[in-house]
Amino acid sequence: MRRDATASVPRCAPVRSRMPVSVTPRWYTRAVDAAFTNERPIPSASTASRDTHLELRCPECQSTELKRVSLAYQEGLAHLKTRSRFLGLVFGDGSPNLVTGGAAMRGVQQTELSKILNPPVKWSYLRLIFRAVALTFVALAAYVVFVASSTPPVSTLPLKLYVFLAPVVFLVLALAVWRHNHLVYPLQYAHWDRSFLCQRCGTVSKRGSDN
C-alpha cells in the first residue's frame, strides 16, 4: 500500500504566546491575545455631538415651525406660459373667409407673501444714466422757457452752474451705486438668505433662538 507522504508528519496544535510584548511606553503590556480579544470599544468622540442638536425657535412665539425666507419666496412665484389659438369667419363683400391665429402669453404670478419677502436687489447703472439724461432735458427746457426767452440781456449763469455741477452730482451718485452694489448689497443678501419665517406668527428673524 502507498502511504501518504504527509501522514508521517506530526500535527501540532497552535500555541498562543503568553509572553508580554514590549511596545511604546504608556501603551499595552498585556499578552497579545488579550490585546486583541479583551479590548473594550473606544467610545466615539462624536457621540456627544450627536446627542445634542441645535433646534431653531421663533424669538416671538417660541415655535419650531420655521421656514427659510428664500424658500417661502420661491414657493410664492409661479411662471406662466400659455398659448391660445382662435378660428373665425369673416363676412365681407365677397364670400366668407376663414381666419386663424394664435397668441402666446408669458408672465410671473406672485403672492402677497412672496412680495413681502422679496430679496434685496442691486441698483441699476442704466436707470441712473436714464434719469440723468431726462433731468438734463428738463433743465435745458426750463432754461429755454424761463431764462432764454426773457428780455435781453440773457444770463448764462444758470447754464454754467448746471454744466459744472451736473457731472459732479452724477459722479457722486455713480459712486453711491457702486458702493451699494459691492458693499451693502452682499451683506443685505446674506442677511436675507439666513432669515427664517415663522409659519405660526409670521415673524421674520435672522436666526431662531436655541432650545
Secondary structure, 3 states (H helix, E strand, C coil): CCCCCCCCCCCCCCCCCCCCCCCCCCCCCCCHHHHHHCCCCCCCCCHHHHHCCCCCECCCCCCCCEEEHHHHHHHCEEEEEEEEEEEEEECCCCCCEEEEEEEEEEEEEECHHHHHCCCCCCCCHHHHHHHHHHHHHHHHHHHHHHHHCCCCCCCCHHHHHHHHHHHHHHHHHHHHHHHHHHHHHHHHHHHHHCCEEECCCCCEECCCECC
